[in-house]
């Protein structure tokens, strides 16, 4: 069985070289993530253009996802080599200061002294180092180091999200987003989302005219408002780093399963992120715990798994992706397809009063059943917006999904959809003959063979006489 779970890989200094990028694409990278928290905007745009060029040369659809920094609070820069914060020691936090030492932490957040309270626990970086606020006065705050450790560079400082007065997205986020909208970026990850209103504040056109908005679930407020955020978004990322700090690491496994389940039931792709193969930043192979973590995320139903520092600054980005691809392929082969489909029939949800969505829900469910019962070799979808493809992907069919679209941005956005091969398609399907021709095209491209049965779904108003965004035409076709 070919790999169904998608791989998102972060581009950074270790993967900037076009030859490395090409190797990453060939190893299985489906989506390239470009973080905007570090480096210049021009450098990030250059990376996006390199990805586009390499993907075109490789003849593969590769989505480009930019990750907006959001209201991230960072400490001032530590001396070269970092410093050791000792358990039980007292340190001072000073807003507006751009340097940090072992006894004094600069914080780039002017509202720090009004947003933190005595007793608050703050985390540095990935949460290994924790501080508890002991006093706050007019100039600084003092804290006791609960869990010490080495800190270096310019790490983040996690403040409880319900205290942050910074907006999501920030003005800087919107400035950076404008530049990437001009570049035609495919997807945008929004950090520290707290409500559906944060998604609406992005202000871009709905996908595919605009980018697919990926809401990062990493705050307590996001968990509390999960369903509304999923409905307002194009996709979701389970950002386990800050989510684990905010909610407690013991809550992560349950939250991961719940978020993935709710996303798929509402027809949204979901990415599982953070420390998936972290040891491979320096090591040639992952730990057994990491392999189990990736496989369990796939068994949970995730659409994609994400690599961060492993490919951005790691020693061998190509090897990391190839390893992730092998783990994912093996886990996909063991996925409980029948059990998933039974559970989905019980948990899938459609907005009340949305007749087009109800029609598409019914038709994609029928397509999955028909394709399964007839032993179809593929499900062919024709969709301008990608809605039909994402709807059928919810069912996790055992056969591949061929997602054709006349919209190039939709093709790139479908790189995030589980089990889907995104392909450029015709401008419109105006007859049953045209649908039959598309099946011939799939045969000529090597995706299906003569004599095999395929299911064909048309959506997004591609068939003459169909209404709105509904998917309302299903055919079972023998490949000529």
N, C-alpha and C positions, 0 to 999 in steps of 0.2 A: 504494500500500500504506500502511495506517495504521501509525503508530509502534508498535513492539513492545517496545523497550527502555524500562524505567521510569526516571523522574527523581526522585531524592531531593534535596530542597532544604532548606537549613538556615535556620531562623527566628531572626532577631535584631533589633537596633534598626531596621535598614532595612526590615524586613518585618513589623513588629508591627501596623501600622495595618490594620484590617479591610478597607479598600478595596484596599490593596496585596496582602493575602493573597488576596482574591477574584480579583484580576488574575492572581496566580501560579497559582491553581487553574485558571483559564480558559486560561492559557498552556500548561499541561501538567504541573504538579506532581502527582505520584502519591503521594509520601510526604513528610511534613514532619518534618525532624530538629530536635530541640531539645537543644542541648548544655547540660550541667549544670556545666561547668568554671568558668563565669563567671556572676555574678548570683545572685539569691536563689532558693530553692526555690519560694517563692510566685509569683515572676515567671514561672518556667518552667511552673508549673501553669496560670497565667493564659494563657500562650501556647498550651498544649495545648487549653485550652477554646475559645480563639478559633478555632483551626484546626477543631475539631469544629463550631462554629457556622457558620463560613463554608462548610465542606464540605456541611453539611446544607442551607444556603440555596441552594447551587449544584446540589444534587441529585447529587453525585458522591461516590464512596467515596475518601477520602484517609486513608492510614495515618498514625499518629503514632508516631515513633521517638524515644525518649530515648537520649541518649548519656552513659553514666556516665563521670565523670572518670578513675576507676581510680587506680593508684599513680603519679600524675603529680607529678614533682618540679619546683618552680618557683623562679625566682630572686626575690629581693626587688625591690621596685618601683624603677625607675630615675627620675631627675628628669624633669620635663616636657621633651619634645623628644628624650629619649634621650641616649645617650653613644656615643662612638666607641671601640671596643676596637682597639688598634693591633697590627699584626703584630709578633711578637717580644717584646711587652711581657709583664711578669709581673704576675699578679693574684692576689689572695687570695680563697679561698672560705671563708665562715664560716657554719656551720649555725646555724639558730635566729635569724638576723638578717633583719629584714623590709625593709631598704633596700639598694640597690646603687648603686655609683659606677663610674667608669672604672678604679679600681684595686682595688676590694673588692666582691665579689659575695655578697650574702646568699642563703642557701639554706634553703627551708622543709622540710628533711629532716634530722632529728636524727641519723640513722645514717650520714650522708654519710662521715664519717671512717673508719668501719669497712668501708664498702661499696666505696670507691674505692681503687685501688692506684697506685703510681708507674708511669707509662707509659700509664695509661688515657687514651683520647681521649674527651672529652665534647663534645656539640654543644648549641648554644643555638638555641631557636626551631625554624626549619625546617631547620637543619643548615648554614646558610651560614657561621656563626661557630663555630670549633672550638678547643678548648683541650686541652692535654696536661698531665696531672698530673706535677709534678716533685718534690713532697715532701708528706708527710702527717705532722702531729704531733698533739699532744693537743688543740689548740685550733682549728686551721684546716688547710687544704690550699693549696698554692701551685701555680699552673699557668702555662704559657707559652701565649700566644695564637698558634695556628698560622695561622688564617685570621681576619682581623679583619673588622670591619664595625660598622654602627650597630645598637644594641639599645635597645629602649624598652619601656615598660609593665612587664609582669610575665611574661616569656617562660618557656617550659619549659626545663629542663636535662635532656638525655638522658644517662642513665647506662646502661651495658650491662645488659640485662635479667637476665642470669644473676647479676648482683651484687646487684640489688635484693632486700631482705628484706621489703619491703612486700607484703601479700597482695593477691590479685585474687579477688573484688572487695573493696574496703576497707570498713571499718565505715560510713564516710560514704556510700559507694555504696549499701549495703544500706538505710540510713536513707532515702535519697532514693528508692530503688526502692519501698520500702513505700508511700510517699505516692503514687507513680504507679500502683502496682497497685490501690490504692483508687480511683484515677481511671479505671481500666479501660484503661490504655495498651496499644497494640497490639504494640509491638516495643521491645526494650531492647538497646542496643549495649554490649557489655562490653569495656573497654579493657585492653590489655596482658595478654591471655590467654597463658598459657604451657603449659597442659595441659587435658585434658578435665575434670580435677578442678575447675579454676576454674569451668567451666560448671556443674557440679553444685553448687558452693557457692552459687550464686544462690538456690536453694531455692524458686523459684516453681513453681506447678503447670505441667504440660506444656501447650503450646499446643494448642488454642485456649482452654482454661480459664484459662491464664495467658498472659503475653506471649510472643511469638516471640523467642528469644534470638539475637542477632546477635553472633557472635564476631569481634572485630577482630584480623586477622593483622598484627602489627607488631613481633614479637620473633623472635629466632633460635629460641628454644624452641618457639614456635608453628609455625614452619616445620618443625622436626624432628618435631613431634607432630601434623602437619597432619591426617592421616586421622582420628585419634581425636577431634580437636576438631570436624571437620566432622560426624562421626556424632553427637556429643553436642549439636550446635547446631541451631537452626532455620534459620539463614542465616549467611553469612560476609561480612565486609567486608575488602577488600584496602586496608588503611590505609597508603598508599604513603609518607607522610611519615616516620614513625618507622621503618617497615620499610626505607626507603632508607638512613637513618642507620645502622641496626643491621647491615644486610647489605651495604651498599655500593650506590651508585646504579646501577653497571653490572650488578648482579644483578636489578634490578627488572623489566625486560621479561620475562625468563625466568620469574621467580617469579610475575608476574601471570598469564602463560599457564598455568602449572602449577596455581596455586590455582583459577583459573576452571575449568579442565578437571576437576580432582578434585571440585569442588563440584557441577558439573552431572552428572558420572557418578554421584554419590551422591544426586542429587535434591534439592539444596539451592540456593536462590537465592543469588546472589553480587553484591555491590555493589563497583564500582571507584571509589575515592575519592582525593581530595587533588589540588589544583591543576589541575583539569580545564579550567576557563576562568578562571584566576587573573587574567589581565590585565583581565577585565571587572569587577573591583572598581571600577575607575575609567574604563575605556575602553568605548566603545559597541559594539565588536566584538572578537572574539578574535583571537589570532595564528594564523597558518597551522599552526604546530607544535601548538597546542592543539586545533585542529579535527582534525588527523591523530591526535592522542592519543586523543580521544574515539572517533573512527571505528575505530581499531585495537582499543580495548577492546571495542567491539561486535563486531568481526570475531573477537576471541578468544572470544566467547560470553557476555560478562557479562550478567547479568539487569537490572542497573540501573547508572546513572552518578550520581555525587553531586556536588552543589554545596555549598561551605562558606562561606567569607567572601564569595563572589560574591553570595550572596543574603542573608547575615546582616548585612553592613555595606556592601555595594556600592551604587553610585549608582542602579542601575535593576534591581531583582530581576526584574521582569516581563520585561524585555528579555533578561536572561540566560537565563531558562527558555525563552522563545520561541526563542532562538538554539540552545540545547541541543536543543530539540524538533526543529528543522529539521535539525540535524546528525545526530541519531539516526534520524530518519525516512529520510534519504537513505542512511545506512549500513545500516539495516535492509533497504532495497531491494536492496543489493548483497551481503547476507550469503550465504554459501555453504550454502544449506539442504540440498542433496543431499549435499555432502561432510560436513557436520556429522552428518547422520543415519547415514552410513556409519561415521564414526569413533565415534559414540556406541554403535552396536551392538557395537563391539569393546571399549569402555572402561567401559560402564555396569556398576555393581556393586550387589549386594544382599547384605545380611547373611545369612550361612549359618545355616540353621535357622529363619529368619523366614518362615514359609509365607505369611502375609498379604502381606508385602512382595514375595515371589516371584510371587504371583498378580497383584498390582497391576502389577508390572513387566511381566509377560507380557501382561496385558490392555491396558495403555497402549501397549505396543509394537504390539500388534495393531490398536489403534484408530488409531494414527498411520499404519500401513501401509494400512489399509482406507480411511481418510479421504483419503489421498494418491492411492491408485489409483482411487478413485471420484470424485475431484474434488470432495470435500465443501466446502461454503462455510463451515462452522464445525464445531468440536468442542464439544459441550455436555457439561459435567461437573457432576455433582451430588455434593457432598462436604460432610460436616459439619466435618471437620478441615482440609480443604484438601490432604490428602495426595495424592488422585487428581489434582488440578489441577497440583500441583507435579511430579508424576510425568510427566504428559503434556507439560508445558512443557519438560522436558529435551530432547525431540526437536526443538524449535524448528520446529513445523509451519508450513507456509506459510499456513494458514488461521487465523483468530482462534480463541482459546479462550474460551468463555463459562463462567465459574466460578460456579455457583450454590451457595449455602449457606444453611441456615436460621440459622446462627450469625453474628450481626452482627460479632463480633470476627474470625471467619474471613474474612469479606468484606473487612474492613480489612487483614488480614494478607496477603491475596492481591493487594493493590496493589503488592507487591514482586515478584510472579511475572511473568516475561517473557511477553509476548503475551497476557496474560489480562485480560479485562474482568470484574471482580468484581461479582456481583449477588446480592441477597437471593433465596432460593429457598424451596421448600415445606419443611414440617417433616419430611416423609418421603415417599419414593416407594414406594408399596405395590403398584403394578401397572404393567403395560406401558402401560395407558391413561394413568396419571399421567405417565409419561415422554412420551407423545405430547402431553399437555396442556402440558408444559413447552416442547416445540418450538413449539407454537402461541403461547405466551407470548413466546418469543424472536422469533417473527415479528411479533407485535403491538408489540414494543418496537423493531422496526426493524433487528434484528441479522441476520436472514435473510429470504429472500423465498420466496413460494409457488413450488413446483416445484423448488427447490434441494434437494440432498442434504446431510444433516447426520449426523455420528456422535454418538451419545449414550452417555455412560459414567456408571454409577452406582457410588458408592463409600461407604466409611465406614459400612457397615451400613445404608444408607438404603433398600435394597430388602428387603421382607419375605422372610425365609428365608436371606439372605446371612449370611456368617460374619464376625464381628469387624470389622477395619478393611480387609478385602480389597475390591478393586474387581473384581467378577466378572460384570458384566452390560454387554454392548456391543450396541448396535443401530444399524443404518443406516436412517435415516428420510427419506422424501421430505416436504418441508414442504407441508402442505395449503393 
